[in-house]
Amino acid sequence: MDVITPTSVTEALQLLKEIVQKGTQTKINSQSKEESPSCVVAGATDFLVKLKEKKINPSKVLNISRLDELKFVRDEGERLVLGPLITHQEITESTLIRQYAPILVEACSQVGSVQIRNRGTLGGNLATASPAGDSIPALYVLGATLTLKSIKSVNSAFAHTASIERQIPIREFFLGPGKTVLQPGELITSINIPKMGPEEVGFYLKLGQRKAQAISVVGVAVKATIKAATKSTMNSTINSTIHGKYIERISIACGSIAPTVIQLTQTEKKLTGARLNPEELWKLVAGAGEETSPIYDIRASQEYRKKMVGALLYQGLYDLCKCGA
Amino acid sequence: MTFQWIGQAVPRRDALGKTTGELKFMSDLSFPDMLWGGILRSQHPHAEIKHINCTAALAIPGVVTVLTHKDVPGLNGYGIAVQDQPVLCGDKVRYMGDAVAVVAAETKEIVEQALGAIEVDYEPLPLVTDPIEAAANRPAFVHTEGNVFRHTHVENGDVDAAFAEAAVVIENTYVTSRQMHGFLETEGGVANIDEEGNITVWCGSHYPHRDQLQIARSLAYPMEKIRVVSTAVGGGFGGKDEITIQIHLALLALKTGRPVKIHLSREESIVAGWKRHPMIIKLKTAAAKDGTLLANEVTIYSDTGAYASLGGSVLNVAIENSSGAYRVPNVRKNGYCVYTNNGVAGAMRGFGDNQVTFAMESQMDLIARELGMEPLEIRLKNGLRRGDQAALGHTMTQSVGTIKTLQAAGETFAWQEREQWKKDVSKPWIRRGVGIATALKGVGLGRGLPDMGRAVITLDQEGCFTVAVGCPDVGQGNTIAFTQIAAEVLCCDIAQVRTITGDTLLTPDSGTSTASRSIYAAGNAIIVAANLMLDALKNEAGQRSGLDTNKCTHEHEEDFEHAHQEEHEHQKEHKHHEEHENKHEMICQNGTVYSKKNPERAFTYRELAPALIEKQANCITGTFTMPIADKGIEGAPGLPHLVYSAITNVAMVEVNTMTGETQVVKVVSIPDAGRIINRQGLEGQSEGGVLMGMGYALSEDVVMKEGKVLTTNLSTYIMHTSLDAPETETLPVEELEESGPFGAKGIGEAISIAVTPAITNAIMDATGIAMISLPITPEKLLEALEKTIK
């Protein structure tokens, strides 16, 4: 196994292009040993486990963990731009992200353990494309887009640094467990997150088998716009102030319950316009799991996972009610 | 009585090295020219071996040797009780962890390659996975002698008459899980052979002296040419009591003449290693209207897996404790230890007690509920006191802390304010509950099994002492406790005492570091040796002061093998000596000896040491034979125990009724271990015991299907982390045991037993549901909650 460690993005893309030209690049999630001649690694928290379990056997490894130019958080006005090599731990400690994308902070703080959060990167969590990746539901509801970059296969008469970029909405990035639209030769070069507005609130709730070092049994992310109801929509018989607010807009994404993270569009529709009243909310979210298609494994049954979608959603929304959001 | 060292939180000497990672465990050792070894495990949980072909493996460059059953020079079998487990399987395999071949090669990678190249033809046999079916020898025999390794039957009183007159009878079948020890250091070590043919095996173990015997037997090699070093062990909890890899290591070293190292991966450890016996426990318990227990009918099926190991003894400890810490005048108990193809089960912290205490303590809450009694009230009413007849018919002749620990539990804030705390929930889906449970655990191996503690104390030129004790430090910290006991008796600074443990060459055989026995057994042996050492020092100082103390001390030394058959007899005798010696009035203090007549002339131990060395009187052995109950239990070898430690736990839990999750908020541990030797050590045991007991209650289970492990690593075998840990409070009571060192009993096991039913009873308190199968996973609890709601 050759490990190549480039020092710039340009060099990394150039190397990737060469590798692709020589043979088919396969991502680390490839199930077959023979099909993994090369792969890109950052924090290597998934890669090393798969290597140890002999699920992969790459001949070449492109180690991008030294690319400092991909470790950043930038405030670009309407949006935050994150470098893919930012670690989960750095995300949880960033004031900018805490302020403008707290849902992502909640999600990243629940990944693995401190050690894993120190190594594991946001870009890695995306490229690994596990349906249980904790950052993914958060990025769904935040409406993130990914910038993917590669070097164009140009003929040698032209400058060899000519690169192409494309923007992919997070919802279009994943194709299945371990499968993304990332093309051979492409790297994720930034994750772009629209800032949450003052009226927007949200949460990420994870159900794991323990409080740390746990793979999500179910993960639910929500971003919602909460508005005070006008008098005409208010029911005068309910006197509590918390009932005076309603959900204007809501975005729900769920992990570990389908081949990829999915958006719960039906439940979103049901909840749009709903008042922040716990009893009413329960009726609207109890069946949310019906939108999902989870698997049965040693961690939980399909039925349990489905039930937990509604349960987590309700518990998170309940807290929003009580916080007087 | 005030002590200088007993009861103090003297820091452990291995603490820094363990914290920084610099301390070397046996599996950390490396030697020049060392080979790596590996074990080929079975491919089937139950199969005949038709043929083994090692040709291809041997042809791989770098492979030094491949050994099979044909290469085992001595007895191809091991086992503490019966040697039914092959070192290397020849004719059949009985579980997925069975060893079929061993390999030694130049690198770890080549070992892997070689293991993959060994060809074994199997003829699969019908699987034996259901213990009740297995007991009827269906669908196949795991061993030709039949699948019931032991049937224990004990009756006392008239059970049927008692059931007929009972006000309440509760009947349930409890099922317990296959918990694993989860030690940080998986089974690993190194073996080497020197030019003279001496084999040394460095490998974590609870009892290196027995490993030495088992290795010698299988290698047909002289015991004295085998040395086993065990300390430091990276956790044991019973899982390194039986042989793990010691024989394989020694065999490879013998055949290659080079150092060989084996270190199991976590995945291999889970498949091959010992586990807690899963049990099916049927209890039918009767009580009178006032809550007095009348009768208990117990049937236990204990799944020992492919080999017996300590399964018979575990079953008997389960039988012993299956009526809890209570007076139950009428019992009928039947236990079956059965062979299956479900891995292997052996010793694990609690040793059969955890399973039945969970069951019986659940019964107690159900009876209390039926009768409208408080859980504490019914326990206090029935709790064993000294002098009571226990359920098996024997008398509790020694100190029993049950009532004291229960009373202390009743006084805790957790118990007193529980109703208020339960009301104070912040979310509508949360229900709070508080549970209590109590347990007893016998100290030592029990009646009918040879059980001795030994210690050797050597005084050196500097006036310092080396205490040598066979019982290894499995991580629990007995080394520092031994040091404290020695320094206390020797009346010197703790820095003047160093203790070595767990080495067959350097330490005497003091029995196992299991069965909550090492402080009690070895501690007593240290006291014997230390007192003799004091006599020698006093004698020497007396002579120099011109006093004649010669006579009585000598008498004592000649007599000592007999004098220490019973520690407490010895203590009496010793007092007698002291009285006798009073006229000489030699006093030991702060590492000096002086006569009361002339306190200005104090001899330091250092001053006296050369003379004792000269006289060859500087090395003293102390022996202590474990006292046993005067009567045994018919049909139940090992029963009863004489000395019991007690424990009561109070657990506060929050159940999430939407997800089924249980959060343990706080656990109060109230152990009675007699005199506490090291407070910090006790608290460490308590915190670890709580976490292990909580894992047993809520999450830990090696799930098997068709003889194969589904929870293959720590990602799916769920042990709790520090974030899951509840607040733990340890409030020991000290019901002194006169036969114990300074009144100490043992704590290693009891501390983990009652916490499980305290938690499950708290769940019952929160939800009204008695969960009768462990672990109580969120999914299982949610299903039960949904059933009751509907």
HADDOCK unambig.tbl for C-alpha pairs under 7 A between the chains (distance, minus, plus):
assign (segid A and resid 209 and name CA) (segid B and resid 718 and name CA) 7.00 0.50 0.50
assign (segid A and resid 210 and name CA) (segid B and resid 720 and name CA) 6.39 0.50 0.50
assign (segid A and resid 210 and name CA) (segid B and resid 724 and name CA) 6.62 0.50 0.50
assign (segid A and resid 211 and name CA) (segid B and resid 723 and name CA) 5.82 0.50 0.50
assign (segid A and resid 211 and name CA) (segid B and resid 724 and name CA) 5.70 0.50 0.50
assign (segid A and resid 212 and name CA) (segid B and resid 721 and name CA) 6.55 0.50 0.50
assign (segid A and resid 212 and name CA) (segid B and resid 723 and name CA) 6.59 0.50 0.50
assign (segid A and resid 299 and name CA) (segid B and resid 716 and name CA) 6.88 0.50 0.50
assign (segid A and resid 304 and name CA) (segid B and resid 779 and name CA) 6.54 0.50 0.50
assign (segid A and resid 308 and name CA) (segid B and resid 659 and name CA) 6.43 0.50 0.50
assign (segid A and resid 311 and name CA) (segid B and resid 658 and name CA) 5.87 0.50 0.50
assign (segid A and resid 311 and name CA) (segid B and resid 659 and name CA) 6.75 0.50 0.50
